Amino acid sequence: MADQYLGRYLTIQYSIAFALVGHCILIISAIPPIIVKPNAAIGVFAVGLVIMGLGTGGFKSNISPLIAEQYKDERPYVRTNKHGKKQIVDPAVTTARIYIYFYLLINVGSLTGSLAMVYAEHYVGFWLSYLLPTIVFCMCPAILFVCKKYYTHAPPTGSVMGKAAKLIGLAFKGKWSINPATT
């Protein structure tokens, strides 16, 4: 969807909205009047989990490439810092550092969220355990919207799936056989 039609930014926003619907359904599955009916609670929980998973899949698969699009330097260069010392800026090292911090923050958030969810479930109930990440996840579209003017937006360039299939077909041309040993 992002490569062919919407672009990364819009795909991320729509995916977040879809995932938030799944989060809300998950919360509904755990409220006291529903959770006391096991069959209904499991059914609502399963629907919420599938919807949330689809939305999260669209979000997670596009956020890393969106981050990569933000850093444009391709060649190393020398800069002078505020103390007058010269420094070499290597784009590969800078990109690696960006992703190190990105994944560090993801892991810190995951750890704190997991701990908070366990305590919320233990002392209050599953509904609060599901509500906490939903509240934090609601910040995502707000942050993306407020910072939109600072992002580099690459237009959709088309899917590479057709090109990849064509390349695989060319690679097997004259080599394909029903017998795997011959192929």
Disulfide bonds with the S-S distance in Angstrom:
none
